[in-house]
Each structure stands twice: as structure tokens, then as C-alpha cells.
Amino acid sequence: MSLTDLHTGFRDAEQQRRVRRVIHDRLADDREQQDCRFLMRFWWQLGMPYQEVSTDELRRNLSSPKLAVVEALIRAVRSSHAEIDAWIDTTERAFPVAEDRGFAAAQDAACEHPAGAP
């Protein structure tokens, strides 16, 4: 099943941004590299008319919990704008914001060794 139609299924640009924010901030956790890589490809797919990732690639590379959430989103996008809003609410409740460990480490290093300090 092609995913190239997904970018046209949103109510407006704001709804699309909200969905992409949920994927980026809550699902694509860099501690799970394979999940993260394919979730970000799916993130791109939501805004592009060409194929960035296939359903087969998602099935092969996402963990079961993340795959179930992505498949629910695909169904929602193909169903209704209200279903997309419900997906956002459900997913935000189910998945906390993923901590960006690289950013946190860079911030800690900057605090320990401020620029210009001896």
C-alpha cells in the first residue's frame, strides 16, 4: 500500500504540523535507532507526494508498539480530520516526550565549560 497520498489527508497545515510534532517529539526516540530512523522517514512522508518509506519497510523496521501507532495514524488520515485529532490526543497521552540525550549532553558540557572560561 502506497503512502504517497498521506500529505493530502490533513485538515490544514497546522494539523499536519501537530501530527509531525507528535512523531518527532514522542515516537522518534534516538535510543531506539532503527525505530527512530524509520519514524523520521515516515515523518517526511507525511509532507511529501513521493515515496520516502513504504508500509513494508515500516513493518520490517518498527517495533510492534510504534508500528501499531503509525498504522492507526495512517487509518486516521484516510478516515477523517476528527480521527486525526483523536490520534494526536491518544498518542500524546500514551507516549511521553522523548529526551534528546545529545542536546542534553551538549548543554551540560556548555555549563561545565562556558565559552571564554579558563
N, C-alpha and C positions, 0 to 999 in steps of 0.2 A: 504494500500500500504506500503510495507516494505521500510525502508530507509537504509538497510544494504549494498546496492550497492554504496552509495554515495562516499565512500572513494576512489573508483577506477575511479571516473569521472574527476579527475583533470589532467591538462597537466603535472604537476610536483609538487614536494613538495613545491616549492615557491608559486605557485598559491593557493595551499591548505592553506598555512600559511597566505596569504593575505586575503583569504575569512574568515578564522577563526579570524584574527585580526579585520576585519570589524565587525563581530558578537560580539566579546568581547568588543571592544572599542566604538562601536557606537550603537549597538542594546541592549546589556545586561546592562541596567541601574538599579542599585540597589535600586532606588527609586520606581521601579515597580517590587516588589519581585516575583510575580508569573511569569511575563514575563521573568525576569532575570533567575530564576531557570530553566525554560524550554528551554530558549535560550542556556544556558550553557550545558544542556543535549544534545541539538542539536549540539552545538559546538563539544562535544565529539563524537557524532555520525559521524561527517564528517571525523573522523580519525579512526573509528573502524569498523571491519567487523561484530560485533554482534549488537543486538538491544539495544540501550541506551534509545531511545524515539520513540514513534510511531506517525504517522500522526494524529491519533485520539487524542492523548494526546496534540499535538501541537494545534490542532483545539479547544480543550476544554480550553486550558490554556493561549494562547497568545491573546493579544489584536488584533483587526482587522488590524491595520496598520502593526504591526510586523508579523502577520500571512501572510499577502499578500507578504511581502518582503521575508519571508522564503519560501513560495510556489514558488515565482519567482526564487529563488536560486535553489530549487530542480529541476524545469523545466530546468534551465540553465545547471546544472550539467549533466542532462540527454540528453542535446542537443549538446552543443559544448563548446570547450575551449574559443572561442570568445564570446559566450553568458555569460560565467562566468566572463570574463574581463569586459563586458558591465555591468553586475550586480554589480561588485565592484565599477565601476565609478558612476553609478546611485545611489547606496546606500550611498557612501561617500558624494555625493552632497546633498542627502536628509536628512541625519542624522548627526548632529554634534557629536563630541567626547563627550561621557558621562563623566561627572565629577565624579571622585571617591571620594565621600564625606568622607569615612572612612580614606583614605590616607591623604586627605587634613586636617582633624581634627588632625590626629597624627602628621603631620608636624607642624601645628600651636602650638600644645602642646609642641613639642620639642623646638620650637623657644622661647616660653614663659618661659620654664623651662629647659634650657640646662643641660645636664649631668654634674654633678660636681658643679653646681651653688648653692650658699647658699639659 
